[in-house]
Amino acid sequence: MRSTPLSNALRGVVAAPALADVPDDDLEPLLAAILADARRAWPTVALDDARYVEYLAARLPADAHRGSFAELHCDDLYLACGCAAQLPVALACFRDDIVADLDHAIVPAAGDRLEEVRQLVLEKLVVATEQSPPKITAYRGRGALHAWVRVSAARIALDLSRGRREERELADAALDAGPGLDPESAHLKASLRDELRRSIDVAAGRLSLRERNLLRQSLLDGLSIDGFRALYGVHRATVARWLVSAREALARGTKGDLRTRLGLEGHDLDSVFRLVESQFDLSWSVLDGTEGEAHE
């Protein structure tokens, strides 16, 4: 009997009567051809045969027939499968060949925040969380992956254009993320909360795009170190150094704005600075487990 591993993998996912019109002896070479085409489209992405076929099968309609494969962008589903599996090469291809194509003509609402839109597209579509797989798994291959990503980018750009809420959200998250304080410091923080929020707002607005993204992704989105590694394609220690640097830049900017705007001196200035230092302490959950790595 002829071996049909690809057909077996597919039929293990699809439910009858799907593809009832295609016998295994015909289905096997059909799937092999689809797989070969996908690998020609993405030659650097090495996916297990069965993994891809199962991923493809899960995106076939319930009444799939021989012609259903021609209705899907199977090559794009191959890359999506690699991204869903968090393969570094697939993530790099998605970043460099799909997301990098987003420009002002495609996403006019991005304005001067195009690079930020690109970064958010990567974060929202290909980064997995502890609670859910990456959102690229929702792509079912009905249209081109480029087009599907453009729709997501347009939504993200529109959200950004509705208002620059990010710095305010980051300030609130930073204020809430600090460690426990002694009674005197807790009272000082409560009395200066609005001033601290304003200074963090100002400092966040002066951060580089990467620094702001790093803090937002960690404080607001809860992205893990491994999530950063997958998103940026760099070593964990590099991510740790970036996070420490961003945290320090935000702390410096916050202290500088407080000094200038409130005109504090002497003991008052020292007290507020100690509060800021404690607020941006490396015990932040954003940096849990990274302090040692940052010095590797």
N, C-alpha and C positions, 0 to 999 in steps of 0.2 A: 504494500500500500504506500502511496506517495505521501511524503511528510508535508504537513501543512501548518507549520508553527504560527505563521502570521494569521491565517484564517482562524486557527484555534484561539489565538489571543483576542481577536475581534469578536468571535462568537461568544466568548466568555463574558462580554460586556453587553452586546446588543441582545434584545429580547425578540423571540419569534413573534410575528412572522417577518421581521425586518430581514432584508436581503435573501428572502426565500427564493428569489428568481436567479440567484447566483450560486452555483455549486462550488464546493471548496476547490476543486481542480481549476476553476476559472478565477476564483477569488484570490487564491494565493499569488499568481503572477500579477494580478491587478494591484494588490497591496505592495508587492515587491517593486513594481514600477513607480507607485506613488512615493514609496520610501526613497527610491533612488533619485527621483526628481527633487524631493525635499532636501536630500543631502547635497545635491548639486547647487541648490539655492543657498544653503547654509553649510558650506563644506567644513567649517571649523567646529561646528556644533556636533558633538558625538553623543547621540542618544541610543539607548538600548532599543532594539527593534520592537519588542513586545510592549515596552512602555509607551512608545509613540503610537503604535496601533491601538492600544487600549484607550489612550487619550483621544485619538481620532474617533474611535467607535463611540465614545461617550457624547460626542457632538453630532452624531448622525440623528436624523429624525426617526421617530418611532416607526414610520412606514418606509424606511430607507429601501432603495432599490439600486440596481446597477448604476443608474445615472446619477445617484445622489452624490457620489464622490466628485463628479465634475462640477457640482454646484457649490462645493466648498473650496476655500483657499487652503489646500492641504499643506503647501509649502510654509505658509504663515503659521499654520497650526503646529508645525514642527518647531519653529522658533518659540512659539508661545508655550509649548510643552517644556522646552528647555528652560525657559524663564520660570515656569511654575515649579520646576524641579530645582531652581536656584543654582543652575550651572553657571559658573563665572563667565565662561565664554559666551553663552547665550545671553546673559545679562549685558555683556559688553557689546554684542551685536545689536541688541535692542536699543541700547543707548546711542551707539555710533551710527547705526544705519536707519533707525526709525525715528527716535526722539530728536536726533541732531538735525533732521530735515524740517522740523517745525521752525517756521520763520514768520515774519510779520505779515507776509502775504497770506499765509495759512491761518495764523492766529492774530488778526489785527487788534483784537481787544487786549492783547498782552502789553502793548505800549512799551514802556521802558523796562518792563519786568519779564521780558521774554525768557531770559536765562532762569529766572525763578520759576516760571511756568514749566520749563523743561525739567527742572529738578523736582517739582511737585508731581509731574507726570510719572517720572521714574518711581518716586516714593509711593504714590498711590496705586500704581499698576503692577509693579514687580516685586515689591517688598512684602514678605509674609510677616504676619504677627502671630503671637501665641494663640490668639483666638480664631484666626482665619487665614486661609491661603491667600496668595497674591490675587488681586482683582483681575489680572490678565486671564485667569481661568474662566472668567465670564465671557471672554471672546470665543465665539462659536464658529468662526470661519465663514460666515455668510457673506461678508464683504472683505475687502483687503484690510490687512492689519494697519497699514498706514492710515486709512480712512477712519477706522475705529479709534485709533490713538488721537487723531485730529479732533474728533468729537469730544473726547475727554479733555484735551487741551483747551478747547474752546470753553467748556464749562468752568475749568479752573481759572482761566483768564478772566471770565466774566465775574466770578466770585471775587477775584482780586481787585477788579475795577470798581466794585461796589463800595469799597472803602478799605483803608489801610488799618484793619483791626489787629494785625499781627503783633505790632509792638505792644499794644495795650494788653493783649492776651498773654504775651510773653512776660510782661511786667507782673501781672497777677499770678502767673505760674511760678515765677521766680520768688515772689513774696511768700507764696504758700509752700515752697519746696524746702525752705531752710530747716535746719535742725532745731531741736527744742532749746529754748532760751531760759536764762535765769529770770526771776521776777522783774528785776530792774530793766534788763534789756527788753523783755517782753512788753513792759509798759512803754518804753521808749519807741519800740517798733510800732505799737498801736497808735501812739500820738503822732508819729511821723509817717504813718502808712501812706497817706496821700502824697506827701513829699517824696517818699521813696519810690512810689509808683511813677511819679512824674520824672524823676531822675533816671529810673530804669528805662522809661519810654525814650527819653533823650539818648541814653547810651545805646539802646538797641537800634535806634535809627542811624547811629553812626558806625555800627558794625559792618563788616564786609558781608556780601551776600552769603558766602559759605558759612561764616560765623553765625549769622542770623538763622540760616537754615538748620545748622547743627543744633542750636539751642531749641529752636522750635520743634524739630523732629524728636529731640530727646525729652524735653519738658512737656510739650503739648501732645505729641503723638505717641510717646512712650516707646520710641524705637530703641531696640537693644543694640549692643555692640555688634553682634552678628548681623543684625539688620543693616547697620551702617556699612559693615564690611561688604555685604552683598550689593548694597546700593552704590558704593563708591569704588568697589573693586580694589581695596587696599587692605593692608594688614591691620589686625586688631590694634597693635601698638600705635600705628599711625592715626587711627581713629581716636584713640585715647589722647594722643598729643593734641590733636585738633580740638577735642572737647575741652581739655584743660586750658588751651590757649583762648578759646572762645569765652569760657567762663571768666578767665582773668581779664580779658578785654572788656567784658560787660561790667565787672566789678570796678575796674579802673575808671571807666566812663561814668559809672554811677557816682563814685566818690568825687570825681572831678566836678560833676554838675552840682552835687550837694555843696561842695566847698564854695563854688562861684555864686550859686544862686541864693544860698542861705547866709553866706558871709560868716560861717562859723569859724571860731578860733579856739586855741587852748584846749581845756578839758572837754568842752562841748564838742569840738571837732573830733577829738580822740574817741569820745564815746560813740559818736555816730559812725566813725570809721570802723570801730570794733564791731558795731552792729552789722555794717555792710560786709565786713570780712566773715562774720559768722553766717550771714545770710548766703554768701557765696562759698561756703566751706566745701571742701572736697567730699564731705559726707553726703552731699546731694545724691539723691537716687539716680540722677542722670549719669553720675560718674562712678556708681558702685562697681567695684571690681576693676577699675581702669587705672587707678592712681599708680600702681606698680608698673603696669604696662606702658604708661606714658614715658617712663624713664628707661625702657629697654633699649 
